[in-house]
């Protein structure tokens, strides 16, 4: 029979063991917020535990703010519910046991289980806190970053999606009710441009905290991209989804966000899907939620839309995902090729120069639709990579073939790409002969969206001796006065005006007017989409300098000078 003395010795031995490995055991009760500690807590945590940490609130108040959110989310926001055996957790954070005025900081690793009451809320927690040294801290920091977003302390994309996948399995196997929502910070680009990256980061962190505060125990939030947060709402039916989303919309707009630059107002737009029948896997869940988010954005910012299956919606989203993958792999695998269409002198009919066009083959070697490829590259923010590749290949041709004269198109955002301009300048600054054989085409749309940036871009390019053309002129509302301020050399009349010029007298009148005004102002004019001799005859009396279209040749992947080189090498 065990005596009190033997029990005392056993307790002392257990205390010594825990202290030697730097561990403390605790129990927390939700009803009273009371913390009960093992009797070695003072030795490990270096503070009077009973007076400093009598309850959960006092303990969490001395966790450093940058690690506090991660701890709460790891324990109560892991997207798991108690099935009767408790919910396991583990996390790492930084503790200031003597207060933030003291320099003492303890990095601790916490693990344990929380147990729920009948409503699913946390009722009690059993845990172990272990103090880690500096070397362990570095290891744990890497471990932290493998699970959590470094800026917000929320779960990162991979961990969140893993939890979402597990929930999907439970929904299918056990009929569990759950919803997946995506929240996006509206007009974030404006915040970045107006206040800078530091303030933008403060906004992201505050939005993350507000969302986290509105979660229930067992729900989950993660940062799944720069300005998008994923939310997994458990025990939520399809009918309850709108009300759940409204909590988070209110959290963002309830009051201004205070930053170092002053108050900032932001709103969230949200889309979501009920994880029920029809949502078979993780990718489908993402597709549905993103489709709902897109519809919310197009309808009204600051609102929520739930996914409603439409025959084309899933196919359209799948196509976007497929094309996104194609764009990225094509750029990485350098499957970008060039094609060349002749532009001829309107009077002599001789080739004056060639327009460079992008051509891409898929992984099986089949040609892709160029317009779709370029559009998706722009949507994904990869247009700069495409522009760099086209510029590099075009300059290589100009340096190799002295008789080549080429024109390239650039995306609307290239004016703000300092690397593109720097690369162009570095290769041409001592080669004016090459610069004179290159033309840069920018769309009328891009000059309207950001006139100042467009003007600066044109100035930088022309300083190198390169000519500039405004493409698709007449498609928008550009005035000739605006055209003069850009100091361009050439305008290319929008193809839409040329499409039925033989039958449409109104279009003929507009083209004639554009050509006369442009010529009077000193611009050369290019008429595109010339598909027949009849159209050539209609255009000859007009003040048009150059003609381009299938009548003079379709785009081909070899310049005539490249063919000549190949023939010469054979001879």
C-alpha positions in Angstrom: 0.0 0.0 0.0 1.4 3.4 -1.1 2.1 5.8 1.8 1.9 9.6 1.8 5.6 9.7 2.1 6.1 7.5 -1.0 3.6 9.6 -2.9 5.4 12.8 -1.9 8.7 11.3 -3.2 7.0 10.3 -6.4 5.6 13.9 -6.8 9.0 15.4 -6.2 10.6 13.0 -8.7 8.0 13.9 -11.3 8.6 17.6 -10.6 12.4 17.1 -11.0 11.9 15.3 -14.3 9.6 18.0 -15.7 11.9 20.8 -14.6 15.0 19.1 -16.0 13.4 18.9 -19.5 11.9 22.4 -19.2 8.2 21.4 -19.2 5.1 22.6 -17.3 1.7 20.9 -17.2 -1.5 22.9 -17.0 -5.3 22.6 -17.1 -7.6 25.4 -18.2 -11.4 25.6 -17.4 -13.5 27.8 -19.7 -16.3 28.5 -17.3 -14.0 30.1 -14.7 -11.0 30.9 -17.0 -8.9 29.3 -14.3 -5.5 27.9 -14.9 -4.0 25.1 -12.8 -0.3 24.6 -13.1 2.1 21.8 -12.1 4.2 22.7 -9.1 7.4 23.2 -11.1 5.9 26.2 -13.1 7.9 28.8 -11.1 11.2 27.1 -11.9 10.5 26.7 -15.6 8.7 30.0 -16.5 10.8 32.1 -14.1 7.8 34.0 -12.5 5.4 33.8 -9.7 2.9 31.7 -11.6 -0.1 31.9 -9.2 -0.1 35.7 -9.1 1.0 36.5 -12.7 -0.9 33.7 -14.6 -4.0 32.8 -12.5 -6.2 32.6 -15.6 -6.2 32.2 -19.3 -6.6 35.9 -20.0 -3.6 36.9 -17.9 -1.4 34.3 -19.7 -2.4 35.3 -23.2 -1.9 39.0 -22.3 1.9 38.4 -22.1 2.3 36.5 -25.4 4.0 38.8 -27.9 1.4 40.1 -30.4 3.2 38.8 -33.5 2.8 35.2 -32.2 -0.5 35.4 -30.3 -2.8 34.9 -33.3 -1.0 31.8 -34.4 -1.4 30.2 -30.9 -5.1 30.9 -30.8 -5.7 29.6 -34.3 -3.6 26.5 -33.6 -5.6 25.6 -30.5 -9.2 26.6 -31.3 -9.1 27.5 -35.0 -7.7 24.3 -36.6 -11.0 23.6 -38.3 -11.5 20.5 -36.2 -14.4 19.5 -33.8 -14.3 17.3 -30.7 -15.6 13.8 -31.4 -15.4 12.8 -27.8 -11.6 12.3 -27.4 -10.5 15.9 -27.5 -8.8 17.8 -30.3 -5.0 17.7 -30.4 -3.0 20.8 -31.0 0.6 22.1 -31.0 2.1 25.6 -31.5 5.1 27.8 -30.8 5.1 31.4 -29.6 7.0 33.9 -27.6 6.2 34.7 -24.0 7.2 37.7 -21.9 6.8 36.2 -18.3 7.9 39.4 -16.5 5.9 41.8 -18.8 6.8 43.6 -22.0 8.9 46.1 -20.1 11.4 43.4 -19.2 13.9 42.1 -21.8 13.2 38.5 -20.8 11.6 36.5 -23.6 10.8 32.7 -23.6 10.1 30.8 -26.7 7.8 28.0 -25.8 6.3 25.1 -27.5 2.8 24.2 -26.4 0.9 20.9 -27.1 -2.2 19.2 -25.7 -5.9 18.6 -26.3 -9.0 20.7 -25.9 -12.4 19.2 -25.1 -15.8 20.6 -26.1 -19.1 20.9 -24.3 -22.4 20.0 -25.8 -22.5 23.1 -28.1 -19.1 22.3 -29.6 -17.3 25.1 -27.8 -14.1 24.6 -25.8 -14.8 23.6 -22.2 -11.4 22.7 -21.0 -7.8 22.3 -22.2 -5.1 19.9 -21.0 -1.6 21.0 -22.1 2.2 20.9 -21.8 4.4 24.0 -22.2 8.0 23.4 -23.0 10.7 26.1 -23.0 13.0 25.9 -26.0 16.5 27.2 -26.3 17.9 29.4 -29.1 18.9 26.5 -31.4 15.6 24.9 -30.9 14.0 28.3 -31.4 15.5 28.5 -34.9 14.2 25.0 -35.7 10.8 25.8 -34.3 10.8 29.1 -36.2 11.2 27.2 -39.5 8.6 24.8 -38.4 6.3 27.8 -37.6 6.9 29.2 -41.1 6.1 25.8 -42.6 2.6 26.0 -41.1 1.8 29.7 -40.6 1.9 32.9 -42.7 4.8 35.0 -41.5 2.9 38.3 -41.8 -0.5 37.5 -40.2 0.2 34.4 -38.1 -2.7 32.7 -39.8 -2.4 29.2 -41.2 -0.6 29.3 -44.6 -2.2 28.1 -47.8 -0.9 24.5 -47.7 -2.0 23.9 -44.1 -5.4 25.5 -44.8 -6.0 23.4 -47.9 -5.0 20.3 -46.1 -7.6 21.0 -43.4 -10.2 21.8 -46.1 -9.5 18.4 -47.8 -10.0 16.6 -44.5 -13.3 18.4 -43.9 -14.4 17.5 -47.4 -13.8 13.8 -46.6 -15.9 14.2 -43.4 -18.7 15.9 -45.3 -18.9 12.9 -47.7 -18.4 10.2 -45.1 -20.4 11.5 -42.1 -22.8 14.1 -43.7 -21.1 16.9 -41.8 -22.3 20.5 -42.6 -19.5 22.9 -43.6 -18.9 25.9 -45.9 -15.8 27.2 -47.6 -15.6 31.0 -48.0 -13.0 33.2 -49.7 -12.6 36.8 -48.6 -10.8 39.3 -50.7 -9.6 42.8 -49.7 -11.1 45.3 -52.1 -9.1 47.9 -54.1 -5.9 46.9 -52.3 -3.7 48.2 -55.2 -4.9 51.7 -54.3 -3.7 51.2 -50.7 -0.3 50.0 -51.9 0.2 52.9 -54.3 -1.1 55.6 -51.9 0.5 54.5 -48.6 3.3 52.1 -49.5 4.0 48.4 -48.7 4.5 48.9 -44.9 1.1 50.4 -44.4 -0.4 47.8 -46.8 1.0 45.1 -44.6 -0.6 46.7 -41.5 -3.9 46.6 -43.3 -3.6 43.0 -44.1 -2.7 42.1 -40.5 -5.6 44.1 -39.1 -8.1 42.5 -41.5 -6.7 39.1 -40.5 -7.3 39.9 -36.8 -10.8 41.1 -37.4 -11.7 37.9 -39.4 -10.1 35.7 -36.7 -12.1 37.4 -33.9 -15.4 36.6 -35.7 -14.6 32.9 -35.9 -16.2 30.3 -33.6 -14.3 27.5 -31.9 -13.5 24.8 -34.5 -13.6 27.2 -37.5 -10.5 28.0 -39.5 -9.0 30.9 -41.4 -5.9 30.9 -43.5 -4.1 33.3 -45.8 -4.3 31.6 -49.2 -2.8 34.4 -51.3 -1.7 38.1 -51.0 -5.1 39.6 -50.3 -7.3 36.5 -50.1 -8.3 34.7 -46.9 -9.8 31.2 -46.9 -12.4 30.5 -44.2 -13.7 27.0 -43.2 -17.0 27.3 -41.3 -18.0 24.1 -39.6 -21.5 23.2 -38.5 -22.9 25.6 -41.1 -25.6 24.7 -43.6 -26.1 26.2 -47.0 -28.9 28.4 -45.6 -26.7 29.7 -42.8 -23.8 30.6 -45.1 -25.0 34.1 -46.0 -25.4 35.0 -42.3 -21.9 33.6 -41.5 -20.4 35.7 -44.3 -22.1 38.8 -43.2 -20.2 38.6 -39.8 -16.9 38.9 -41.6 -18.1 41.7 -44.0 -19.2 43.7 -40.9 -15.8 43.0 -39.3 -14.0 44.7 -42.1 -16.2 47.7 -42.6 -17.2 48.4 -38.9 -14.5 51.0 -38.3 -11.5 52.5 -40.0 -8.1 50.7 -39.7 -5.6 52.8 -37.9 -2.1 52.7 -39.5 1.1 54.6 -39.3 -0.1 56.8 -42.2 -3.5 57.5 -40.6 -6.9 55.8 -40.9 -7.6 53.6 -43.9 -11.0 52.3 -44.9 -11.3 48.9 -46.6 -14.1 46.4 -47.4 -14.2 42.7 -48.2 -15.8 41.0 -51.1 -16.6 37.3 -50.4 -17.7 34.2 -52.3 -18.5 30.8 -50.9 -19.7 27.3 -51.5 -21.5 24.7 -49.3 -19.4 21.6 -49.1 -22.2 19.2 -50.0 -23.3 17.2 -53.0 -21.6 18.3 -56.2 -18.3 19.4 -54.5 -16.2 16.2 -54.9 -12.7 17.4 -54.2 -10.4 20.2 -53.2 -9.9 21.7 -56.6 -13.7 21.8 -57.2 -14.2 23.5 -53.9 -11.7 26.2 -54.9 -13.2 26.6 -58.4 -16.7 27.0 -57.0 -15.7 29.5 -54.3 -13.6 31.6 -56.7 -16.5 31.6 -59.2 -18.8 33.0 -56.5 -16.1 35.6 -55.5 -15.8 36.7 -59.2 -19.6 37.2 -59.4 -19.7 39.1 -56.2 -16.9 41.5 -57.5 -18.7 42.0 -60.8 -22.1 42.7 -59.0 -21.1 44.9 -56.1 -17.9 45.2 -54.1 -18.3 44.6 -50.4 -20.9 41.9 -50.8 -21.1 38.1 -50.6 -22.3 35.6 -53.2 -22.7 31.9 -52.8 -22.0 29.4 -55.6 -24.9 28.3 -57.7 -24.0 25.6 -60.2 -24.4 26.5 -63.8 -23.5 24.2 -66.8 -20.9 26.6 -68.1 -19.5 28.0 -64.8 -17.5 24.9 -63.8 -16.1 24.5 -67.3 -15.1 28.1 -67.5 -13.3 28.0 -64.2 -11.6 24.7 -65.2 -10.4 26.3 -68.4 -9.0 29.3 -66.4 -7.0 26.9 -64.2 -5.8 24.9 -67.2 -4.7 28.0 -69.1 -3.0 29.5 -66.0 -1.0 26.3 -65.7 -0.2 26.5 -69.5 1.0 30.1 -69.2 3.3 29.4 -66.3 4.8 26.2 -67.8 5.2 27.8 -71.3 7.2 30.7 -69.8 9.3 28.4 -67.6 10.0 26.0 -70.4 10.7 28.8 -72.9 8.1 27.6 -75.4 7.5 31.1 -76.6 8.1 31.6 -80.3 7.7 34.5 -82.7 5.8 35.0 -85.9 6.2 37.9 -88.4 3.6 39.6 -90.5 4.7 42.0 -93.3 3.7 45.7 -93.3 4.0 47.1 -96.8 4.4 50.6 -98.2 1.0 51.7 -99.3 2.3 53.2 -102.6 5.1 50.9 -103.7 3.8 47.6 -102.1 7.2 46.7 -100.9 7.7 45.3 -97.4 8.7 48.2 -95.0 8.9 46.2 -91.8 7.4 43.2 -89.9 5.2 43.1 -86.8 6.3 40.6 -84.3 3.5 38.3 -83.0 3.6 35.8 -80.2 3.1 32.1 -80.9 3.0 29.4 -78.3 2.7 25.6 -78.6 1.3 23.5 -75.8 3.2 20.6 -74.2 2.2 18.3 -77.0 3.4 20.6 -79.7 0.0 21.9 -80.8 -0.4 25.6 -81.4 -2.4 27.5 -78.7 -4.8 30.4 -79.3 -2.5 33.4 -78.9 -5.2 35.9 -77.8 -6.2 33.6 -74.9 -2.6 33.0 -73.9 -1.8 36.7 -73.7 -5.0 37.5 -71.9 -4.4 34.9 -69.2 -0.8 36.1 -68.9 -2.0 39.6 -68.2 -4.7 38.3 -65.7 -2.0 36.3 -63.8 0.4 39.2 -63.6 2.8 37.4 -65.9 2.7 39.8 -68.8 6.0 41.3 -67.8 7.7 37.9 -68.2 6.2 37.5 -71.6 7.3 41.1 -72.6 10.8 40.4 -71.5 11.0 37.2 -73.5 9.6 38.8 -76.7 12.0 41.7 -76.3 15.0 39.5 -75.8 14.2 37.3 -78.9 13.4 40.4 -81.0 16.7 42.1 -80.1 18.6 38.9 -80.9 17.2 38.9 -84.4 17.9 42.6 -85.0 21.5 42.2 -83.9 21.9 39.1 -86.1 20.2 40.4 -89.2 21.1 43.9 -90.2 18.3 44.2 -92.8 15.5 43.2 -90.3 13.1 45.9 -89.2 10.7 44.8 -86.5 7.8 46.1 -84.4 6.8 44.6 -81.1 3.7 45.0 -78.9 4.0 45.6 -75.2 1.4 45.0 -72.4 -0.3 48.0 -70.7 1.8 47.6 -67.6 5.2 47.6 -69.2 5.6 51.4 -68.7 6.0 50.7 -65.0 8.5 47.9 -65.5 11.8 49.4 -64.8 13.7 46.2 -65.5 12.2 46.0 -69.1 13.4 49.6 -69.8 16.8 49.0 -68.2 17.3 45.8 -70.3 16.3 47.6 -73.5 18.6 50.6 -72.7 21.6 48.3 -71.8 21.4 46.5 -75.2 20.7 49.6 -77.4 22.5 52.5 -75.8 25.6 51.9 -77.9 23.8 50.5 -81.0 21.7 53.3 -82.5 21.5 51.5 -85.8 19.7 48.6 -84.1 17.4 51.0 -82.3 16.4 52.7 -85.5 15.2 49.3 -86.9 12.9 48.7 -83.9 9.4 50.0 -83.2 7.4 49.7 -80.0 3.6 49.5 -80.2 1.4 50.4 -77.3 -2.3 50.1 -77.3 -4.7 53.1 -77.2 -6.3 51.5 -74.1 -3.1 51.7 -72.1 -2.5 55.3 -73.0 -6.0 56.1 -71.7 -5.7 54.1 -68.4 -2.6 55.8 -67.3 -1.7 58.8 -69.5 1.2 60.1 -67.4 2.9 56.7 -67.3 2.3 56.2 -71.0 3.9 59.6 -71.8 7.0 58.8 -69.7 7.3 55.4 -71.3 7.2 56.9 -74.8 9.7 59.5 -73.8 12.1 56.9 -72.4 11.8 54.7 -75.5 12.3 57.5 -78.0 15.4 58.8 -76.2 17.0 55.6 -77.4 16.2 56.3 -81.0 13.2 53.9 -81.2 10.0 54.8 -82.9 6.6 54.4 -81.2 3.2 53.5 -82.7 -0.2 53.7 -81.0 -2.1 50.5 -81.9 -5.8 50.1 -82.2 -6.3 53.8 -82.7 -10.0 54.7 -82.8 -11.1 51.8 -80.6 -11.4 54.2 -77.6 -11.8 57.9 -77.0 -8.3 59.2 -77.5 -8.2 62.7 -78.9 -5.6 63.9 -81.4 -4.5 66.4 -78.8 -3.8 63.6 -76.4 -2.0 61.8 -79.2 0.3 64.8 -79.7 1.3 64.9 -76.0 2.5 61.3 -76.3 4.9 62.3 -79.1 4.3 59.1 -81.0 5.4 58.5 -84.6 2.7 56.3 -86.0 -0.9 55.3 -85.5 -2.4 52.0 -86.4 -6.2 52.3 -87.1 -8.3 49.8 -85.1 -9.1 46.6 -87.0 -12.7 46.9 -86.0 -13.0 50.0 -88.3 -11.4 48.1 -91.1 -13.3 44.9 -90.9 -16.2 45.7 -93.2 -14.8 48.9 -94.8 -15.8 47.8 -98.3 -19.5 47.7 -97.4 -19.7 50.2 -94.5 -19.6 53.8 -95.8 -19.6 55.1 -92.2 -16.4 53.2 -91.4 -14.8 54.5 -94.6 -15.6 58.0 -93.6 -14.1 57.5 -90.1 -11.0 56.0 -91.5 -10.6 58.8 -94.1 -11.0 61.4 -91.3 -8.5 59.7 -89.0 -6.0 59.3 -91.9 -6.3 63.0 -92.9 -6.0 64.4 -89.4 -3.1 62.1 -88.4 -1.2 63.0 -91.6 -1.8 66.7 -91.0 -0.4 66.3 -87.5 2.7 64.5 -88.7 1.8 60.9 -87.9 2.3 58.0 -90.3 -0.8 55.9 -90.6 -1.1 52.1 -90.8 -4.3 50.4 -92.0 -4.7 46.9 -90.6 -6.9 43.9 -91.6 -6.4 44.5 -95.3 -7.8 41.2 -96.7 -8.4 42.0 -100.4 -7.3 43.9 -103.4 -10.7 45.7 -103.3 -9.8 47.2 -99.9 -6.3 48.2 -101.2 -7.9 50.2 -104.0 -10.3 51.9 -101.5 -7.4 52.9 -99.3 -4.9 54.1 -101.9 -6.5 57.6 -102.3 -6.3 58.1 -98.5 -3.4 59.5 -96.6 -2.3 56.2 -95.4 1.4 55.3 -95.3 1.3 51.5 -94.7 -1.0 48.5 -95.2 -1.1 45.3 -93.2 -3.3 42.2 -93.5 -3.7 38.7 -94.9 -3.8 40.1 -98.5 0.0 40.8 -98.1 0.8 37.7 -96.1 -0.2 35.7 -93.0 2.2 35.6 -90.0 5.0 33.1 -90.5 7.6 31.8 -88.0 10.6 32.7 -90.2 11.7 36.1 -91.4 12.8 36.3 -95.1 16.3 37.2 -93.9 16.4 34.0 -91.7 15.5 31.9 -94.8 18.2 33.7 -96.8 20.8 32.9 -94.1 19.7 29.2 -94.2 19.9 29.2 -98.0 23.3 30.9 -98.0 24.7 28.4 -95.5 23.6 25.5 -97.8 25.4 27.2 -100.8 
